[in-house]
Each structure stands twice: as C-alpha cells, then as structure tokens.
C-alpha cells in the first residue's frame, strides 16, 4: 500500500465526450496542445507533476526570501552534498537550465557527445552549439538502460569524444535502469581517453532502487546512490522528477574552476548563485524532497504502481514494452500505420479523457509521484485496453516541425 495517508485532495473533472471531440480537434490531435483542464487523468509526464509532502509545504512557508545567503540554500546544499558526495553544488531552476549552462561552458563545435540515450531537449542543447549527440543504448534486460560498451569502446577510439552522458534512469522505454557495472566500466573506459563523464541523474533514486532489486544488495538506497555517483565527473538533474518538487534542479561538480564558471553564468543569466534563480521557498522544498526521494518504502510503492498498471494493461490484451520502467511504461500500437502512437494517444483521450504522451513513435504513460492510487490505475488500464481493441483513426500531419516534432506537430484526421 502507499506509505502515506492523503491529507489534501482535489476533484477529478470528467469532461463530456462532445467537449473532448472539440478540444482534440482544436489541439490538432497533438496531446501536448490539449489544455490540462480538459484532461480527466493526466499521465503525459512525471516532470513537476508529483505531490509534495506536508513537510515540504511547511518548509516553503517558513522560508525567508533573501537575495543571497539564504538559510534554505544552506539546508539544500547540505542534503545534496550528503547524498551525492560532490564538493560543489549549484542550484538551478530545472534540468534544462542545468544542461544549457554546462554545455555552453564545456562544449565546442564538432565535439561528439555519447549517451545511453539523449533526451530530446538534451540533444537540441548539444546540437545548437555545433556538437554532435550520438546514442548507443544496449537494450538487454534487466538493465535495459545500459550504454553499449562495445560501441562505446569503438567510438572512443575513432571519434573526437568530449563527454559521455549517462541518463539515470535512461528515459527510453519509460525509465530503464543502468547497472553499477555498466557505470563503472563506462567511467574507466572514458578516463583512459580523458573524456568527461556526466550524469543526467533526474531519476537517480529510481535507478538505485532497481540496482538494489536486481542485485539483491543489502545497502541502503542512499549508499547505492553514493556508489553510483563515484563514477562521474559532473552531474545535473531536474528535481521535478525524483526530487519530488514542482520546480528546481542542481548541478554537481568536482572541479572548482568549473564551479566558478557556473557561478558567473548563473549571476549573468539567473540570479545570485546561492539561489540559482529560485525562490527561497523552492530551495526549502528541494531539501525536503531530496531526503524523501531516497526513502525505500516510497520508491517501492511508486515503482510497484507502474508495474501494476502494466499488468492491468497486459491482462486487457495491450502490448507493453517489458521490463516495465521506473516512471512510466510504453504501449506498442497494434497497427503499423504512419503516426500510430499519435493516433492511439488521440483515440485514448477521445474515448476516456486520459492523456498520455508521445515520444518519438512511442505512446508513453508516465506516473506523477504520489498523485494517483491503484484504483485510478486500474481504471486507466481497463479503459485503455478497451480502446486498444478498436481500429485506430488515421492522421496526417498538417505541419511538420524539424525539431521537437512530438511537442509541436499538428495533425488532421483522414
């Protein structure tokens, strides 16, 4: 069961089907363009959509809004340094800001960046600087988030590789874990070539939980996190995922000169470095969220819910990618037609009011942390299974953006 009791609730608003038809048409069949107030159960993203705890809200109210040297900043830095064991921590307002700041300092045109999988925004932030983002995933269970070590060895030898970014958990297929052995071997191979290892650790606690589960380790989640973080030079993360807050993030580094460069970038573009562009109340909530993120009972509850939804879907005849990930799951459309995942997502919304997200050509359901109960997920699984058995609508694009296609593409029903 959930390792908490519910203190505050908000009503779910079911939208009549006639209204959903109009909303979907006005959004040109792109789920991201649907106003959230017309969504019944929203599984489009787990980023910034989780429920914060009573303690986090209390610390927000107590926080004093100062320009620099905030006590809430001190509290946050203490927690972040303890979990990561990194000497230098710079708060930022989200992960995309972190990668943008970092990449502008460390990357040059024609640099090659390897990864187990770059998220779309990461890829764009790299390519806008004239560098090249290359994915070399290794989809072998149970650690389907691993980087392909043979491909890594080959590319390190042949190409001008500046850095390797390891995404924990790998955002591919709903959050697939990376093993400790894979992190260690990647680090050792990169160090021999003088290549930076960077962690996008937005879902670090999920990754540590899977390592504990699959390896049978007796270590705490915190100890496993500290062991993972030994194998990188720099880390950054969005606290909107495993950090259990609605906004925030941070960068960790070992190099004092890099940290000082970050300070200069922050004060030029955001605010004084002690805040990183955040309000004191956000820093206060981040300190609480980081501590709660590594609670094993919470992690077990969250990840088991994702698995439970997968079982309900499979029992209803829906094909999902397995093993199911840490923050969501991917549904494979049964019809091989153009834009099948967009069509499936649109049809699910049309028939049920449930919103998932399309990434690449995959329809993903991402679970906000501490928001929906198993009864909600039972309803989701059974409702989607009914839609899945129906023939898909057909869509054709009426605009085709060259970047961020899934976010901004618009379609017309054929």
C-alpha positions in Angstrom: 0.0 0.0 0.0 1.0 3.6 -0.2 3.4 4.5 2.6 1.5 7.7 3.4 -2.0 9.0 4.1 -3.8 11.6 2.0 -4.2 15.0 3.6 -5.5 17.2 0.8 -7.5 16.2 -2.3 -8.7 17.9 -5.5 -11.6 16.7 -7.5 -11.2 14.9 -10.9 -13.3 16.7 -13.5 -14.7 14.4 -16.1 -15.2 16.2 -19.5 -18.1 15.1 -21.7 -17.1 13.3 -24.9 -18.7 16.0 -27.1 -16.4 18.6 -25.5 -13.4 16.2 -25.8 -14.0 15.9 -29.5 -13.9 19.7 -29.9 -10.8 20.0 -27.7 -8.9 17.4 -29.6 -9.8 19.0 -33.0 -8.7 22.4 -31.7 -5.4 20.9 -30.5 -4.9 19.3 -34.0 -4.7 15.9 -32.4 -1.5 16.7 -30.5 -1.8 15.6 -26.9 0.6 18.3 -25.6 -1.6 21.0 -27.0 -4.7 20.0 -25.0 -5.5 22.3 -22.1 -4.9 20.4 -18.9 -8.3 21.5 -17.5 -9.9 19.2 -20.1 -8.0 16.1 -19.0 -9.5 13.5 -16.7 -6.4 11.6 -15.7 -3.1 13.1 -16.8 -0.1 10.8 -17.5 1.6 12.9 -20.1 4.7 13.5 -17.9 6.1 12.8 -14.4 8.1 16.1 -14.5 7.0 18.6 -11.9 3.6 16.9 -11.6 4.1 15.0 -8.4 2.5 15.7 -5.0 4.7 17.4 -2.4 4.6 16.4 1.3 3.2 18.3 4.2 6.8 18.8 5.4 7.8 20.3 2.1 4.9 22.8 2.1 5.6 23.7 5.7 9.3 24.5 4.9 8.1 26.6 2.0 6.0 28.8 4.3 8.8 29.1 6.8 11.5 30.1 4.2 12.8 33.7 4.3 13.0 35.3 0.9 16.5 36.9 0.9 18.6 37.8 -2.2 21.8 35.9 -1.2 23.0 33.6 1.6 19.5 32.1 2.2 19.2 29.6 5.0 17.1 27.4 2.7 20.1 27.4 0.3 22.3 26.2 3.1 19.8 23.5 4.1 19.5 22.3 0.5 23.3 22.2 -0.2 23.8 20.2 3.0 21.4 17.5 1.8 22.6 17.5 -1.8 26.2 17.2 -0.8 25.5 14.3 1.6 23.6 12.3 -1.0 26.0 12.9 -3.9 29.3 13.4 -2.0 30.1 16.2 -4.5 32.0 19.1 -3.1 30.4 21.8 -5.3 26.6 22.1 -5.8 24.9 24.8 -7.8 21.1 25.0 -7.6 19.2 25.9 -10.8 15.5 26.1 -11.6 15.3 22.9 -13.7 17.3 20.3 -15.6 17.2 22.0 -19.0 18.8 25.1 -17.5 21.5 22.9 -16.0 22.4 21.3 -19.3 22.3 24.6 -21.1 24.7 26.2 -18.7 27.0 23.2 -18.6 27.2 22.7 -22.3 27.9 26.3 -23.0 31.0 26.0 -20.8 32.4 22.6 -21.8 31.3 22.0 -25.4 32.8 23.3 -28.7 31.8 22.8 -32.3 32.4 19.3 -33.7 32.7 17.7 -30.2 31.0 14.3 -30.0 28.8 13.5 -27.0 27.9 9.9 -26.5 25.0 8.7 -24.4 22.9 5.7 -23.4 20.1 7.9 -24.8 19.9 11.7 -25.1 16.5 13.2 -24.2 15.2 15.4 -27.0 15.9 18.7 -25.2 19.4 17.5 -24.3 20.1 16.7 -28.0 19.0 20.1 -29.1 21.1 21.9 -26.5 24.1 20.0 -27.7 23.5 20.4 -31.4 22.8 24.2 -31.2 26.4 24.5 -30.1 27.6 22.7 -33.2 28.4 19.5 -31.3 27.0 16.0 -32.2 24.8 13.8 -29.9 25.1 10.1 -30.5 23.0 7.4 -28.8 24.5 3.9 -28.2 21.9 2.1 -26.0 22.0 -1.5 -25.0 18.5 -2.8 -24.5 19.4 -6.1 -22.7 17.1 -7.0 -19.7 17.1 -6.4 -16.9 19.3 -3.3 -17.3 17.8 -2.0 -20.5 19.2 1.5 -19.8 22.8 0.5 -20.2 25.2 2.0 -22.7 26.6 -0.4 -25.3 30.1 -0.9 -24.1 31.4 -2.4 -27.4 30.1 0.6 -29.3 31.5 3.0 -26.7 35.0 1.4 -26.9 34.9 1.8 -30.7 33.7 5.4 -30.8 36.2 6.5 -28.0 38.9 5.1 -30.2 37.7 6.6 -33.6 36.0 9.9 -32.8 36.6 13.2 -31.1 34.6 12.4 -28.0 34.3 15.2 -25.4 31.9 13.6 -23.0 29.7 10.7 -22.2 26.3 11.5 -20.7 24.7 8.7 -18.8 20.9 9.2 -18.1 19.7 7.6 -14.9 17.3 6.1 -15.3 17.5 6.0 -19.0 14.4 7.9 -20.2 14.0 5.4 -23.0 11.0 3.0 -22.7 9.6 4.6 -19.5 12.8 4.8 -17.4 15.1 1.8 -17.8 17.8 1.3 -15.2 21.6 1.3 -15.7 23.7 -1.2 -13.8 26.6 -0.3 -11.4 28.9 -2.4 -13.6 27.9 -0.5 -16.7 28.5 2.8 -14.9 31.9 1.6 -13.6 33.1 0.2 -17.0 32.0 3.4 -18.8 33.8 5.5 -16.4 37.0 3.5 -16.6 37.0 3.5 -20.4 36.3 7.2 -20.6 39.0 8.1 -18.1 41.7 6.4 -20.2 40.8 8.8 -23.0 40.5 11.9 -20.9 36.7 12.0 -21.6 34.3 13.6 -19.2 31.6 11.5 -17.6 28.3 13.4 -17.0 25.2 12.0 -15.3 21.8 13.3 -16.1 20.6 12.0 -12.7 17.0 13.2 -12.8 15.7 9.8 -11.8 18.7 8.7 -9.7 16.6 7.2 -6.9 14.6 5.0 -9.3 17.9 3.8 -10.7 19.3 3.0 -7.3 16.1 1.1 -6.4 16.4 -1.1 -9.4 20.0 -1.8 -8.7 19.1 -2.9 -5.2 16.2 -5.1 -6.5 18.1 -6.8 -9.3 21.4 -7.3 -7.5 20.0 -8.2 -4.1 22.2 -5.6 -2.4 21.8 -5.1 1.3 22.9 -1.5 1.0 20.5 1.4 1.6 19.3 3.5 -1.3 21.4 6.3 -0.2 24.6 4.2 -0.1 23.8 2.9 -3.6 23.3 6.5 -4.9 26.7 7.4 -3.4 28.3 4.4 -5.1 26.7 5.4 -8.5 27.9 9.0 -8.2 31.5 7.9 -7.8 31.6 7.1 -11.5 31.0 10.6 -12.9 32.9 14.0 -13.0 29.7 16.1 -13.3 26.1 15.5 -12.6 23.0 17.5 -13.1 19.3 16.8 -12.5 15.8 18.1 -12.6 14.3 17.9 -9.1 10.9 17.8 -10.8 11.3 14.1 -11.1 12.9 12.1 -8.3 13.4 15.3 -6.3 9.7 15.4 -5.5 9.1 19.1 -6.1 7.3 21.1 -8.8 10.3 23.2 -9.8 14.1 23.1 -9.2 17.3 21.2 -10.0 21.0 21.4 -9.5 24.5 20.8 -10.9 27.2 19.0 -9.0 30.9 19.1 -10.0 34.3 18.2 -8.5 36.3 20.8 -10.4 36.4 24.2 -8.6 37.2 26.1 -11.8 34.1 24.7 -13.5 32.0 25.6 -10.4 33.3 29.2 -10.5 32.5 29.4 -14.2 29.0 28.2 -13.4 28.7 30.9 -10.7 29.5 33.6 -13.4 26.9 32.2 -15.8 24.3 32.0 -13.1 24.7 35.6 -11.9 24.6 36.8 -15.5 21.5 34.9 -16.5 19.6 33.9 -13.5 20.2 35.5 -10.1 22.8 35.3 -7.2 24.4 31.8 -7.2 23.1 30.9 -3.8 19.5 30.9 -5.2 20.2 29.8 -8.8 17.2 31.7 -9.9 14.9 30.0 -7.4 12.8 31.5 -4.6 13.9 30.5 -1.1 10.7 28.6 -0.7 11.6 26.4 -3.7 15.1 25.6 -2.2 13.5 24.7 1.1 11.1 22.3 -0.6 14.0 20.8 -2.6 15.9 20.0 0.6 12.9 18.0 1.9 12.2 16.4 -1.5 15.7 15.0 -1.9 15.6 13.3 1.5 12.1 11.9 0.8 13.3 10.7 -2.7 15.6 8.0 -1.3 13.0 6.6 1.1 12.8 2.9 0.1 9.1 2.4 1.0 8.1 5.4 -1.2 10.2 4.1 -4.1 8.8 0.6 -3.8 5.2 2.0 -3.8 5.8 4.2 -6.8 7.6 1.6 -8.9 5.2 -1.1 -8.0 2.3 1.1 -9.2 4.0 1.4 -12.6 4.3 -2.4 -12.7 0.7 -2.8 -11.6 -0.6 -0.6 -14.4 1.5 -2.7 -16.8 -0.2 -5.9 -15.5 -3.7 -4.4 -15.9 -2.9 -3.4 -19.5 -1.4 -6.8 -20.4 -4.4 -8.6 -18.9 -6.5 -6.5 -21.2 -4.5 -7.5 -24.3 -2.4 -4.4 -24.6 1.2 -4.9 -25.7 3.7 -3.0 -23.5 7.5 -2.9 -23.5 9.0 -5.1 -20.9 10.5 -4.9 -18.4 8.3 -2.0 -17.4 10.3 1.1 -16.4 10.6 3.2 -13.3 8.5 6.2 -14.0 6.2 5.0 -16.8 5.6 2.5 -19.5 5.4 2.3 -23.3 2.5 0.9 -25.2 3.1 -0.6 -28.7 0.3 0.2 -31.1 -1.0 -2.9 -32.7 -1.5 -1.3 -36.2 1.6 -0.5 -38.3 0.4 2.8 -39.8 2.1 6.2 -40.0 1.9 8.2 -36.8 0.3 5.2 -35.0 1.3 6.4 -31.5 -0.2 9.8 -32.1 -3.4 8.2 -33.3 -3.5 5.8 -30.3 -3.0 8.7 -27.9 -5.6 10.8 -29.6 -8.1 7.9 -29.5 -7.4 7.1 -25.9 -8.1 10.8 -25.0 -11.2 10.9 -27.2 -12.7 7.8 -25.6 -11.6 8.1 -22.0 -10.3 11.6 -21.2 -6.9 10.0 -20.2 -3.8 11.8 -21.6 -0.5 10.1 -22.2 2.5 11.4 -24.2 4.1 10.6 -27.5 7.9 10.5 -27.6 9.4 9.6 -30.9 7.0 7.0 -32.2 6.1 5.6 -28.8 3.0 6.2 -26.7 4.0 6.6 -23.0 2.1 6.7 -19.8 4.2 8.5 -17.1 3.0 8.4 -13.5 3.2 11.5 -11.4 4.6 10.6 -7.9 2.2 10.3 -5.0 -0.8 11.5 -7.1 -2.9 8.6 -8.3 -3.9 5.5 -6.4 -4.1 1.9 -7.6 -7.9 2.3 -8.2 -7.1 5.2 -10.6 -4.6 3.0 -12.4 -7.0 0.1 -12.6 -9.4 2.4 -14.3 -6.7 3.7 -16.7 -5.6 0.2 -17.6 -9.0 -1.2 -18.2 -10.2 1.9 -20.1 -7.1 1.9 -22.4 -7.5 -1.8 -23.1 -11.0 -1.2 -24.5 -9.7 1.5 -26.8 -6.7 -0.6 -27.8 -9.0 -3.3 -29.3 -10.6 -0.8 -31.7 -9.4 0.2 -35.1 -7.1 3.2 -35.0 -8.0 6.5 -36.5 -5.7 7.7 -39.2 -3.8 11.0 -39.0 -1.8 13.1 -41.5 0.5 16.0 -40.4 -0.6 19.5 -41.4 2.7 20.9 -40.1 6.0 19.1 -39.6 8.4 20.9 -37.3 12.0 19.9 -37.8 12.8 20.0 -34.0 10.5 18.9 -31.1 8.1 17.2 -33.6 6.2 15.4 -30.8 5.6 18.7 -28.9 4.5 20.9 -31.8 3.3 18.8 -34.7 -0.3 19.3 -35.8 -2.4 16.7 -37.5 -5.6 16.3 -39.4 -7.9 13.3 -39.2 -8.0 11.4 -42.5 
